[in-house]
Amino acid sequence: MIQSEEIRVLDRNAAYYGVPAVQLMEHAGKSVADYIIHHVNKTQKPVLFLCGTGNNGGDGFVAARYLAKHSAVTVLLVGKKIDIRTDAAQKNFQKLDKKTITIHERETLSSLDKLLDSHDIIVDAMLGIGLSGELREPYKTIVTKINATVKKPVIAVDVPTGLGTNVAITPTDTITFHDTKEGMSKTTCGTIKIVDIGIPQKAIEYVGPGDVQVYYPRPHKESHKGENGIVLVIGGGPYVGAPALTGFAALRTGADLVYIATPKRAATAITSFSPHALKPARLAKTLAAAAPNLIVTELSHEQMLVPDDATILTKQISKAHTVVIGPGLGTEQQTTDAVKAVLKCCKQHKSSLVIDADAIAVVGKHAKLLSGIPAVITPHTGEFTKLTGVKLPTSLNQKKNIVATWAKKLDTTILLKGAVDIISDGYTTKLNDVHNEAMTVGGTGDVLAGITGALMAKGAKPFHAARMGAFINGAAGNEAFSKRSYGLIATDIIQEIPTILKTYV
């Protein structure tokens, strides 16, 4: 069984991986027609299609076209042809041959009773997945009339209109695509037939733009500053630029506010953005553009995160929606102890977490600290060993299984970075190969942590944030590579994040 959101992801990713919506629609509609011909309408009785103005209606148009070669077919469009919302559905409406198919538009709904009476088989292609709220008119009236039609086969396309609401079609048969959907049963759908409509395997296994289009948390028009994500980045020490890269990436991903808590030396560099204090100079100049939005807190020690800093951080942790901990921290014992203290504080204040870089090994030794915290852990292969004690094999399938096992064991989401990223919450596992070899440059992991943290702070669930983060980071990296080739640096990727969001959100 698959959620309606995941079906929308698959539809969009299928196009990205080479199978456009119009091709999926063709397969879907033909499958519906074939089922009716072979299982419902062997004696060529007249068929009435009720089609909506979305892709579900488009599936109906295709089915009607194929079925018209076999039986008398009428299409009632619930709406006007100018209201058909998608290119694929519009193209298939235009393909309907008026010589062989009788077409009615919304203005003829008054004749619905006659149409229902004069046709022996009814096909429901009005509303597909993703219905929000109760049915509105005219659908509510149409559904009520269809349900009152006795002893006639009613065939639902993909899902019955109104499924999950108080007023829904009760079909005799449902032809559903790819997999059953939430709420489907013998009671709600009659005989269920699952058909393969040609979604490519890669669209099923790998992330793509569909993940971003469906799950990116779009701000409400009435929202105010701070309501669309507050991120706290805790990092820095040996590596000055890492927390700044994470913070800037979070801002470019749409977080409202980003706080960076870092040792004194790093805080001075980040706040001044001096080319002399932060190398390379290009990084300093680029980050300077974000200075007004990066709110930097100077911690107690000059060089490292220390346990006393947990007290300083309590107030900021309480304000943050998501804490990103790890970028540039280092591995001093005092820092390790401080990470433990910070994780305890995050649990107390119910802040979600992105655990990156040097903080990963701490969690590996103290896994109970994660209990009950929504989190994403972002290791590379070596850090995964520090997290779990397991050395990963080279086989992708074996790695997938191991990552999924540990994600379930730790009750967290793991985003394993590699030539093929593996993202798992222990129940669902996705892959990502959208990136390039130039992204081995330092700082790209810090950017990924910032993107993921911003998405979680904006309201995305950890698994969805991780899968979107992997794609956005990689797609931005590919955009940067097209301009900078092997000379790209991490800030080039950050600059391209808005391009990716503009393209796919």
N, C-alpha and C positions, 0 to 999 in steps of 0.2 A: 504494500500500500504506500502511496506517495502523496505528500502534501501538495496543495494547489500551487503554493509558491514555488516548489521545486519543479513543477511542470512548466511554469513560466520561465524559470531558469533554463531548463532543457530546451525549450523552444528557441530562446535567444542564442544559446550556445551552439545549438545545431547549425544555425545560420553561420555563426563565426567559424565553425569547423567544416563548412562546405555544403550543408544541406539547407537551403533556404526555406522560409515559411511556406511559400507557394508549393514547394515539392512535398513537404509534410502534409499539407492540406489535400493535395491530390491523392496521396496514399490513404489518408484518413477517409476521405469521401468515397473512394473506390471500395474500401473495406466495408463501409456501411452498405453501399449498394449491393455488393456481393453477398453480404449476410442476408439482406432482405430477399434477394432473388432465390437463394438456396435454402433458406430456413423459414421464411415467413410468407412469401408471395409466389409460390410455385404456379399458381393459376392466373397470374397476371392481372390482379385486381387493381383498381385505381388507388393511387397513393397521394396523400396530402403532406407536403413539407411545410412546417412552420419554422421560418428562419429569422434569427436576429441579425443585427447589423455588425456583429463582431466576427471573430474567427470561427466560432461555433456555427454561426450562420453560413460562413464560407465553406465549412465542411459539408453542410447541408446542400449548398449549391452544387458542389462537385458530385455528391451522391445522387442528386436529382438528375444531373446531366447523364450519368451512367445508367441510371434506372429508367430513364425515358426511352432507352433502346429496347426496353423489355415490357414496360407498362405505361398506362396513362398517368401522367404526373402533373400535379399542380403545386406551385410554390406560392405561399403567402408570406410576404416580407413584412415583418413586424417593425415598421418604420418606413422611411423613404430611401430610395437608392442613393440619394446624395448624403444620407446619414451613415452609410456603410463606412466603418472606421479604419479598416486596414487595407493596404494595397492588395494583399493576396485575396481577401474576400471580394473586393471590388472587381478584380480581374475575373474571378470565377462567376460573379453575377453577370458580367458582360458576356460570358461564354454561354449563358443559357439561351437555347434556341427557342424563340417564341413560336416557331412552327410546330414544335413537338411538346412544348411545356407551356401550360397556362400560368401566367404570373399575375398576382394581385399584390397591391401595396397596402399600406396601413389604412388608407381611406376606405378600404372595403372590409374592415373588421366587422362592420354591421352584418355582413353576409357570412360570418364565421359559422353560425349554426347550420346554414345550408351546406357549406363546404364540409363540415364534419359529418353531416348526414349522408352526403353523396360520395364519400370516399371510404374505402374499406380498411385502409391502413394509414396510420398517422405517424409522422416522424417529427420528433421534437429536436430541433436544432436552434433553439432560441437563445439560451444563455449557457455558457460553459462554466469553467472553474472560476473561482475568485469572486463569486457574488458576495457583496457586502450588504448586510442588513436584510430586511424582509423584502419580498417582491413588491414592486410598484406596478401601477397600471401602465399599459394594458395587460401586462404579463399575468397579473393576479387573476383577472377575469378569464383570460385564455386558458390558464392552467385549470381553473375551476371547471370550465366547460369541457375540457379534454377529459378530466377525471370523471365527469358525469357521463361520458360516452361509454356505453356498455358493450361488452363482447366484441371489441375491435382491438386488434394488435396496436400497441403504441410503442414505438421504437425511440429510445433516447440516444442522442449522439453524444458520446463521451460521458456526460453526467446528465441526469434529469434536471430540467429547469426548476430552480427553487430548492434543490437538494440541501438539507440542513436548516430550512426555514419552516415556518408554520404552514405554508401553502406550497406544495411541490407536486410535480408530475409523478404519477405512480405508473411507470411503464410496465409492459409485459417483458420487454427485452431492453438491455442497454449495451451498446457497442462502445467500449471504452478504449482509450489509446495508451499504449506503453505499459500501464499498470493500473490497478484499481486506485481510486481516490478516497480521501477521508469521507466517512459517512455512507459508503456504498455497501449494500448487503442485498440479500435475496428479497427482503421486505421492501427496501427503498428503491430497488432497481430491477426487480424481476430476474430473468436469466441474464447473467453477465458474460459477455464475450470480450476478452482482451485481445487486441490486435497490435501487431508491430507496424508502426508507420514510417520506419526508416530513420529514427534518431540515431546519429552515428555514435559508436561506442565511446569515442573520445569525448563527446559532449556529456556523456553519462559519467565518465571517470574523472575528467579534468575540469578545473574551474575555467571561467571565461567572463566576458562582459555581462552575461546574464546574471551572474552572482551579484555584480555591482548594481545593475539596473533594478533588480528585485529587492535587494536587502539594504542598500545604502539608506541611512536614516535622513530623510529630507526634512529640513526645518519647517515648522509651521509659520505661516505669515505673521501670526500674533505673538510669536516667541520673542523673548528678551535676552540680552547678553547673559551668558552663563547657562542658559537652558539647553544649549546645543553642544554641550561637552566641555567639561573642565578637566584638564589633564595635568597631573603632577609628574614630572620627570625627576627621578633621583639617580644621579650618576656623576661621573667625572672623578678625577683624582689623577692617576697616571696619564689619562687621555682626556685632554681638555675639550676637544671639539665634539666628542661623541654625544653628550647630552644636548648640546646646541643643535646638532643635526636632528636628533630625535624630536626636540621641541619644535623646530621649524617645520619638520615633516607633518607633525600633528596639526599645526596651524594650517598648512596647505591642504590638509585633508578635510578641513571644515570645523575643527574644534574652535569654540568661542574664546577660550582662555587657556594659556599654557604657563604653568609655573615650573621653573627649573630650580631644584635644590642641589647645591654642589659645593665642594670644598672651596676655601677662600681663593686659592690660586686660579681655579677654573672659573669661579664667579667673576673675578676681576677681568679675566680674558673675555668672557662672554659679554659682560656689560660694556666693556670698552670697545670690543671689536677692533682692536688695534692690529694692524698687520704685523707689528713687532711682537705682540703677545700671542697671536693665534696664527698658526701656519697651516696651509699656505695662505698668502695674502689674499688670494681670490676668495677663499672660504670666508675670511673675515669680512671682506667687502660685501659678499653676497648676504651673509647673515645680518649685516648692519641694517639692511632694508627691513628686517623683521624686529629690530630692537624694541620698538614701542609695544609690541605684542608679547614679547618674552619677558615674563616677570621673574627675576632671578633672586633667589634667597641664598645668602652666604651662610654656609654651615660653620661649625666651630673650629675645625682643624684646617690647617693650611693645605695639606696634601691629600687627605683621605676622609672617607665617611667613617665616623666613629660612633660607638653606642650612645653617647650623650646626645647625638643628633636626633635620635628618635623622639626626644622630648620637644626639640625645636620643630620637628616635622608634624607633630600631632595635629595642630590647628589646620595646616594645609591638607593633610590627609583627610581630615573631616570634611573639607570643602570639595575635594576632588571627586569626580565620578570614577576616574580610572587613574591608577598609579603605574607608571612605567619605571621599573627598577633594574639597573644593571649596566647601562651603557657607560663604558669607560671607568668603571669602579676600581678595578684592580682586585688583588687577592690577599691583601694583608689580613692578619687574624682579626684585628680590630674592625676592619670592614665587614668581614664575615659575621662577626657578632652583631654589628649594626644592622645588617640585612635581616637577621633573625628578629631583631627588635622591631624593625619596620614592618615586617610581614605580620607580626602579632598585632601591631597597631592597625594595619589595614583590615585584619579580620575583625577587630573590635568595632571599626567604623564602617564595615561592610563595603569597602571600596573594591572594585574589580581590579585585576592586575594583569600587566604584561611583564613577564619575567624574561630578561634577556642577558646575554653575555655572562659576566662574572657572577651574577646572582643565581644562575642556573645550578652551579655546583653546590651552592648553599641549600637549595631546595632538595637536591639529590641526597644530601646527608640528613635533612630534616623534613621529610615529605609530609609529616603531619601538620606542618605549618600551613599547607595548602588547603586543608580540610575545610569545606564550606565556602571557599572563596572562588568566585567566577574568575577564571584565569586562562591566559594563553602563554605557553612557554615556547620560546623561539630558538631552539638549539641548532647548531650545525652538527656534523657527525661526531666530532670530538666532544662537544658539550653534551650530546645525548649520552655518551658513555659516562660522563661525570654525573649526569642526572640519574641514570639507571644502573650503571655498572655493566651494561651490555655493549659489546662491540658489534656494530652493525655489519651484516654481510653486504656483498655487492649487488645481489639480486634485488631488483625493485619490488617484486612480489613479497619476498621474505621481509624486506624492510617495512613494507606497508603493514604486514601482519604484526611485526614487533612494535611499531609505533602505535598501532591501534590497541594492542594489548596493554601497553604502558599508559596510554591516555585513559583507558578504562580503569586500570589499576590505581592511577593517581587521581581519577575523577576530575580530569582537566582536559584542555585542548592543547595538543602539541603541533607546532608548525616546524617540521624538520626541514631546514634549508639545505639545498643541494642542487645538482644538475637537474633533478626533478624534485620539486618540493613535495612533501607529504604532509597533509593536514588531516588530523583525526581527533574526534572527541571520544573515541572508543566505540562508537556505534556507527558513525558514518565516516568514510575516509575519501578525501579528494586529492587529486594531484595537480601540480602546476608546472608547466615548462615554458611559460611566457617570461622570458628574460634572455640575457645574452652573456657571453663569456667575459665581456669587459666589466661586468658587475661584480667581479671578484675584488675590485678596488675597495680599499678600506672605507667604512662608513655606510655601506649599503644596508648592512644589518641594522644599524642604528636608525636608518630611514624607515625600514620595514617595521621596527618596533614602534616608531612614532605614528605611522599610518594606522597600525592595528590598535594602538592605544586610543587614538582619536575616534575611530569607528566604535569602539566599545564605550567610550565616554558619551558618544552621541546616542547610544541606546542599542547598538547591535549586540546580539548574543556572541559569546566568545568564538564559537565555531564559525559563525557567519563573518565575524570581524577578521578572523584568521584567513579564511578563503578569499574574502575581498582584498585583504591586505596583501596577500601573495600576488594576486593578479594586478592590483594597482601599482605596486612596487615594480613588478616586472614589466608591465606595459609602459610605465613612465621611463624605466631604464631603456627599453627599446626605442622610445621616442628620443631620448637623449643620445642614444647610440647613433641614430640616423643623422644627428647633427654634429656629434663630437667624435664618433668612431671610438677607437681604443683610448682616446684621450679623455673620456668622460670621467668625472669625479662625482662624489655623492651629491653635492649641491646641484649638479645638473639634473639629477633624478628628481630632487625636490621641486625644482622649477617646473618640471613637466607634470607633476601630480594634477594641477588644475586642468591641464589639457585632457588628461584621461577622464577626469570627472565630467568635464564639459561634453566629452564625446559619448560617454556611456550612461550618465545619470539622467 
